[in-house]
């Protein structure tokens, strides 16, 4: 347990937030106005403190929130500084005059992964991770009693040699964003605007770095990149319409071009190379991987709007996009046993890269047009058209010969394919005002989606929509919605699925034929002026179908409902509560088989098929009580939030039966389990988590300009996740060496946290 106290507070501190009180003290005159909100914060935690903080910095210390403003007949000025000196600090400023508007901001957002992580890899040079040479030599020599990466249940009893060499560290990153903008009215009808945003990301993040099937590792890779975004526009407008010409650009620069890491199973490259080295462990001494490349995007656009008679408006935008990426390519391999003249005689394509840089380029043309009209009180019409052309102009890359996981050369590759997209979307809707307080809306959408490099070259979605809104009286409001969509794919290429090693019956959910039905209802009942009752429910189901569709996602169902009550017996008292449930369910089908011709015919054996049903239920509840000025000069607020999730992974099908009983279901097959076992199937346990938060706030106005604030919140998170590994008998202590992997120990772990604030507020 970590307990942190500030020198300013020797007892449990409570807090408050009172922006409305601060606003009451502002002055419309020529002087400066503002608020000074300072105080002390405490933090007490146990368990996974990083998950408690996650996207915030709750370190104990001085809390601050300072705002300053000035308003005159000629201009307005405002500035604010929040959480000064912390990792989640924020600063904003704004200036306005009759013609000029200036804005500026800086904010920082942390991402705290874990404060309990450790790693045996040492990063001496950015992106280069090394392991202890002596330890690697012992692992490669298979010294008795030395375990590098556990590969069996028996080896789990012996700690990896790398566990003792692991160094603890805090795994976290940070995003810092600085932005500025300006808008100037050149004339009453013409204006110019410019905005610039620069976002820097730094720190570390967990990242998978495996050697194919023999060991999967997790590194804390460095994060060091910046994105600069620019937007500029020239606008002209009058009472009848407007025109805007714009330029938008984004430039991404990554200072980490690649990562290189030592193989925990080998101290030297396997010489000569082993054609099966990517699976049996006789592979390279190091791995190499490219990181996200630096790139740029520029968009030129034109937007217009025109108001026509009969309450009709037409508007649209047309834009041209250019995306470019020309980062240096990493070599075919870092394995010296392959990168040599002897191998090049057999695999001449590996002697050099087809080109040194990516030369990647994409051009896009996008357009959207809208027409809205309400010719009379009974009828309203909306029509939309959207066009998207994404054209990949990157030259083909000859990858017929390549190196598989830095372990073995291969000639089973191909030339790269460009993925281009052309999409046309037509949408129409009509609104019929059937009665004074009732409206019926009917809509239809046709979406034509053409693309290259995928199993289906063309997909068409046909969507019908309907909604009914009625406000029958002052006591009852209801809305019904219903959608039906059907997707039909054409131009299917079975070869494109099989080239990737998939079964011919495999379909990908984002392009497979699909029927989708969704509906919902929202009802609000106000039996009296002090009570509101609400109910909301939505449900939807996707069914994936089509000729030959045997594997992949077959269906998906989701449902959510929520019921709530709000009671305001008097203006000083407000109380409410709500409860709801979310349900997610999906069915996937796959087959455990070897490639055609390699055995008795498992590739087409239906008894090798298995299903996975993912079933999750989430309960949510919250309650609040506000007592505003019920006591003189005092505001009290209390709240409670609760969430409970239960996620099940249910396996079924003939292959699961064979594994569960160690039986042969098809002649020619072998028993799936080792000799002597009656079963070798272990069901995945449910992943469950429960989150609770209790909060209390109080504010007392001592004088018209001085206030005191107290606040406290408690959070508790309980989780059970089979993917989170702890040392045997040491709950909460991460284990980094498990079957087939060396990790950082990052995972989902429980926590309890208490945060308190005491604040002094002054307005001037």
NORDA-V677222 format. One record per backbone hydrogen bond with DSSP energy under -1.0 kcal/mol. CO is the residue of the C=O (numbers start at 1). NH is the residue of the N-H. E is the energy in kcal/mol with one decimal. If there is no record, write none. Layout:
co	nh	e
CO	NH	E
CO	NH	E
This chain:
co	nh	e
2	45	-2.9
4	43	-1.7
6	9	-1.1
15	698	-1.3
18	22	-1.7
19	23	-1.9
20	24	-1.2
22	25	-1.1
23	26	-1.6
33	69	-3.4
34	764	-2.3
35	67	-2.5
36	762	-2.2
37	65	-2.1
38	760	-3.6
39	63	-2.8
40	758	-1.8
41	61	-1.3
42	756	-1.3
43	4	-2.6
44	754	-2.6
45	2	-2.3
46	752	-2.4
47	49	-1.6
48	52	-1.3
49	53	-2.1
50	54	-3.5
53	56	-1.0
54	112	-2.6
61	41	-2.4
63	39	-2.1
64	83	-2.8
65	37	-1.5
66	81	-3.0
67	35	-1.4
68	79	-2.7
69	33	-3.3
70	77	-3.0
75	72	-3.1
76	96	-2.8
77	70	-2.8
78	94	-2.8
79	68	-2.8
80	92	-2.5
81	66	-2.9
82	90	-2.2
83	86	-1.9
86	89	-1.3
89	108	-2.4
90	82	-3.3
91	106	-2.8
92	80	-2.6
93	104	-2.3
94	78	-2.5
95	102	-2.9
96	76	-2.7
99	185	-2.3
100	97	-2.8
101	183	-2.3
102	95	-2.8
103	181	-2.6
104	93	-2.4
105	179	-2.8
106	91	-3.2
107	177	-2.8
109	175	-2.6
111	173	-2.2
114	171	-3.0
117	169	-2.4
119	167	-2.6
122	124	-1.1
122	130	-2.5
125	128	-2.8
127	260	-2.8
129	262	-1.6
130	122	-2.7
132	136	-2.1
133	137	-2.2
134	138	-1.8
135	139	-2.1
136	140	-2.7
137	141	-2.1
138	143	-2.1
139	142	-1.0
143	146	-2.1
147	161	-3.0
150	740	-3.9
154	157	-1.1
155	158	-1.4
160	163	-1.3
163	166	-1.1
167	119	-1.4
171	113	-1.6
171	114	-1.9
172	204	-1.9
173	111	-2.8
174	202	-2.2
175	109	-2.8
176	200	-3.0
177	107	-2.2
178	198	-3.1
179	105	-2.5
180	196	-2.9
181	103	-2.4
182	194	-2.9
183	101	-2.3
184	192	-2.8
189	237	-2.4
190	187	-1.8
191	235	-3.3
192	184	-3.1
193	233	-2.5
194	182	-3.1
195	231	-2.5
196	180	-2.4
197	229	-3.4
198	178	-2.7
199	227	-2.7
200	176	-2.9
201	225	-1.9
202	174	-2.5
203	223	-2.8
205	221	-1.6
207	219	-2.8
211	214	-1.7
215	211	-3.1
217	209	-2.7
219	207	-2.0
219	221	-1.1
221	205	-1.6
224	255	-2.6
225	201	-2.7
226	253	-2.9
227	199	-3.0
228	251	-2.5
229	197	-2.8
230	249	-2.8
231	195	-2.7
232	247	-2.9
233	193	-2.5
234	245	-2.4
235	191	-2.5
236	243	-2.7
240	307	-3.4
241	238	-2.6
242	305	-2.5
243	236	-2.5
244	303	-2.9
245	234	-2.5
246	301	-2.5
247	232	-2.7
248	299	-3.3
249	230	-2.6
250	297	-2.4
251	228	-2.7
252	295	-1.8
253	226	-2.3
257	291	-2.4
259	289	-2.4
260	129	-3.4
261	287	-2.9
274	277	-2.4
276	279	-1.9
276	280	-2.3
277	281	-1.0
278	213	-1.7
281	283	-1.9
283	270	-1.8
285	263	-3.0
287	261	-1.8
289	259	-2.7
295	252	-2.8
296	324	-2.4
297	250	-2.7
298	322	-2.6
299	248	-2.6
300	320	-2.8
301	246	-2.7
302	318	-2.4
303	244	-3.2
304	316	-2.3
305	242	-2.0
306	314	-2.5
308	312	-1.2
311	374	-1.2
312	308	-3.6
313	372	-2.7
314	306	-2.8
315	370	-3.4
316	304	-2.6
317	368	-2.4
318	302	-2.3
319	366	-2.6
320	300	-2.4
321	364	-2.9
322	298	-2.3
323	362	-2.5
324	296	-2.4
325	360	-2.5
327	358	-2.1
335	338	-1.7
335	339	-2.5
338	340	-2.2
340	344	-1.9
341	345	-1.3
343	347	-2.8
347	350	-1.9
348	351	-1.4
356	329	-2.9
360	325	-2.3
361	393	-2.8
362	323	-3.1
363	391	-3.4
364	321	-3.2
365	389	-2.3
366	319	-3.0
367	387	-3.2
368	317	-2.5
369	385	-2.3
370	315	-2.3
371	383	-2.7
372	313	-2.9
373	381	-3.5
378	433	-2.8
380	431	-3.1
381	373	-2.7
382	429	-2.4
383	371	-2.7
384	427	-2.7
385	369	-2.6
386	425	-2.8
387	367	-2.4
388	423	-3.2
389	365	-2.1
390	421	-2.8
391	363	-2.6
397	399	-1.1
397	416	-1.8
400	413	-2.2
402	410	-2.6
404	407	-2.5
404	408	-1.3
408	404	-3.4
410	402	-2.1
414	399	-1.2
420	452	-1.9
421	390	-3.7
422	450	-3.2
423	388	-2.5
424	448	-3.2
425	386	-2.5
426	446	-2.9
427	384	-3.0
428	444	-2.9
429	382	-2.5
430	442	-2.5
431	380	-1.9
432	434	-1.5
432	440	-2.9
437	471	-2.7
438	435	-1.5
439	469	-2.7
440	432	-3.5
441	467	-2.1
442	430	-2.8
443	465	-2.7
444	428	-2.6
445	463	-2.7
446	426	-3.0
447	461	-2.6
448	424	-2.4
449	459	-2.7
450	422	-3.1
455	493	-2.3
457	451	-1.8
458	490	-2.9
459	449	-3.4
460	488	-2.4
461	447	-2.5
462	486	-2.2
463	445	-2.5
464	484	-2.5
465	443	-2.7
466	482	-2.4
467	441	-2.8
468	480	-2.5
469	439	-2.7
470	478	-2.4
475	526	-3.1
476	473	-1.1
477	524	-3.0
478	470	-2.6
479	522	-2.2
480	468	-2.4
481	520	-2.3
482	466	-2.3
483	518	-2.3
484	464	-3.1
485	516	-3.2
486	462	-2.5
487	514	-1.4
488	460	-2.0
490	458	-1.7
494	498	-2.2
495	499	-2.5
497	502	-1.9
498	501	-1.9
503	506	-2.2
505	550	-2.3
505	551	-2.4
508	511	-2.0
508	512	-1.7
513	545	-2.1
514	487	-3.2
515	543	-2.6
516	485	-2.9
517	541	-2.4
518	483	-3.1
519	539	-2.5
520	481	-2.5
521	537	-2.4
522	479	-2.3
523	535	-2.3
524	477	-2.3
525	533	-3.1
528	531	-1.8
530	568	-2.8
532	566	-2.3
533	525	-3.3
534	564	-2.3
535	523	-2.9
536	562	-2.6
537	521	-2.6
538	560	-2.7
539	519	-2.4
540	558	-2.5
541	517	-2.1
542	556	-2.2
543	515	-2.4
546	549	-1.9
548	550	-1.1
551	507	-1.7
552	589	-2.0
554	544	-2.8
555	587	-2.1
556	542	-3.1
557	585	-2.9
558	540	-2.6
559	583	-3.0
560	538	-2.7
561	581	-1.9
562	536	-2.5
563	579	-2.5
564	534	-2.4
565	577	-2.2
566	532	-2.3
567	575	-2.6
570	573	-1.7
572	628	-2.4
574	626	-3.2
575	567	-3.5
576	624	-2.4
577	565	-2.7
578	622	-2.0
579	563	-2.8
580	620	-2.7
581	561	-2.0
582	618	-2.9
583	559	-2.1
584	616	-3.1
585	557	-3.7
586	614	-2.2
587	554	-3.0
587	555	-1.2
588	612	-2.5
589	552	-2.6
590	610	-2.6
595	598	-1.7
601	604	-1.3
602	605	-1.1
605	608	-1.8
606	609	-1.6
608	592	-2.6
609	655	-2.2
610	590	-2.7
611	652	-1.9
612	588	-2.4
613	650	-2.8
614	586	-2.0
615	648	-3.5
616	584	-2.8
617	646	-2.2
618	582	-2.9
619	644	-2.6
620	580	-2.7
621	642	-2.7
622	578	-2.4
623	640	-2.5
624	576	-2.0
625	638	-2.4
626	574	-2.2
627	636	-2.6
631	634	-1.8
633	701	-2.4
634	629	-2.2
635	699	-2.3
636	627	-3.2
637	697	-3.1
638	625	-2.5
639	695	-2.4
640	623	-2.3
641	693	-2.3
642	621	-2.3
643	691	-3.0
644	619	-3.0
645	689	-2.0
646	617	-2.0
647	687	-2.7
648	615	-2.4
650	613	-2.9
652	611	-3.0
653	657	-1.7
654	658	-2.4
655	659	-2.2
656	660	-2.4
657	661	-1.7
658	662	-1.2
658	663	-1.4
659	680	-2.5
666	669	-2.0
674	677	-1.9
687	647	-2.7
688	720	-2.8
689	645	-3.1
690	718	-2.7
691	643	-2.3
692	716	-2.2
693	641	-2.5
694	714	-2.7
695	639	-2.4
696	712	-2.3
697	637	-2.6
698	710	-2.3
699	635	-2.4
700	708	-2.5
705	763	-2.4
706	702	-1.2
706	703	-2.0
707	761	-2.8
708	700	-2.5
709	759	-2.7
710	15	-1.6
710	698	-2.5
711	757	-2.3
712	696	-2.5
713	755	-2.4
714	694	-2.5
715	753	-2.7
716	692	-2.3
717	751	-2.0
718	690	-2.7
720	688	-1.6
721	724	-1.9
725	735	-2.1
727	730	-2.5
730	733	-2.2
733	727	-2.7
736	743	-2.7
738	741	-2.3
740	216	-3.6
741	738	-1.6
742	218	-2.4
744	118	-1.9
750	48	-2.6
751	717	-2.7
752	46	-2.1
753	715	-2.7
754	44	-2.3
755	713	-2.3
756	42	-2.2
757	711	-1.9
758	40	-2.0
759	709	-2.6
760	38	-2.2
761	707	-2.5
762	36	-2.7
